[in-house]
Each structure stands twice: as C-alpha cells, then as structure tokens.
Amino acid sequence: MIDDSTRTSEADPREEPFVVDADLLTEDQLAGLVDEYCTRFHGLNENESPLAERGKVAEAVKRRDLVVWFDPVENTASLGRNYFER
C-alpha cells in the first residue's frame, strides 16, 4: 500500500511557461506582442506615447533580449526577458 501523505506535489512540466522562437510567429502576431509589451504598463511610466517604443522593443526581440513566452495554462503569449541567455 502506498502512503499518499508522504508524497509531495510537483508542478506538471506541461503547465510551465516556455519560450517560443519568435521566427515561428507571423509578422502580425509579433507586432501584436510588441504593441502589448509597449502598452502593458502604460500609466505607470512617464512615457506619454508608449507605442513610440515599438522599434526599440522589436530590436530587443531580434537581439533575443526579449523573447516570446507562452503560458499553456492561460493559453497566452507575451514578451518578456530572456532568463536563459546571460
């Protein structure tokens, strides 16, 4: 008989967010993620025109300073820092 009280619950790796290669996205999809990233914290920053930063954000994606994260639980994608390359 197995004693379930001694088991520790471990996160299901299929539910962990993962990085998606930006080259796999269409231009429209990537542009939408760039726009979302630019406006995500609008109101919390001093920038009156957050979409003016699109070019800088797109370049950060090309340099892989920002990567596409996919969350399979929420079924959403967003841009974020690349924690694997540094």
N, C-alpha and C positions, 0 to 999 in steps of 0.2 A: 504494500500500500504506500502511496506517495503522500507525503505531508505537504499540502499546499501552503501552509502557514509559513514555511521557511523559504518559499520562492520569492524572489524579488522581481518586480515587474520591470521589464526592459522596454525601451521605446522601439517601436516597429520601424526598422530602417526604411520601409516603403513609405512611411509618413514624414520622413525628414526632407526638408527643402534641399534642392540640389541646383548646381549651376548648369545652365543650358548654353551651348555655344551660340553666340549672337549671330553667327553666319547662317544658322538654321532658320532664322526668322526672316520674314519678308520686310521690305523697307517700311511699309505701313505699320507693321507690328512694332518694329524697333522705334519708329518715330512716335508712336503712341506711348511706349515706355519712357522715352526721353521726355516727352511732354509731361507725363505723370510725375516723373522724378523732379522736373523743374518746378512743378506746382505743388508738390506734396506738402511742403512746409510753408506755403505762401501765407503771409500774415504773421509768421513767426520770425521772419527775416526782414532786413531793411531794403530789400530789392522790390521796387515798385513794378517792375516788368520781369517777372521770373522767366518767361518764355524767351527772353533775350539771351538766356544762358544755354539755349539748345545746342549751339555749335560746340561750346566747351564740354557739355555733357556727352555729345556724340563722339568727340575726340577721346574723352576718357574711356568710352566703351571700346573704341578702336585700339587704345593702348592696353586694354584689359584692366584698367584701374577700377572701372565699374563693370560688373558682369550681370547677366540675367539670372535671377534666382527664380525657380519655380517651386511653389508650395503645393504638393499633391493633395493635401488635406483641404485647403481652401480653393484649390484649382485656380490659382492666380500666379501671375508672373510680375516681377518688379526688378528695377535696377538697384544694385547695392554694391558695397565694397567687396573686393576680391580678397577673401581671408586666406586663400591657399597659396598665393604667389606673393612673396615679400622676402 
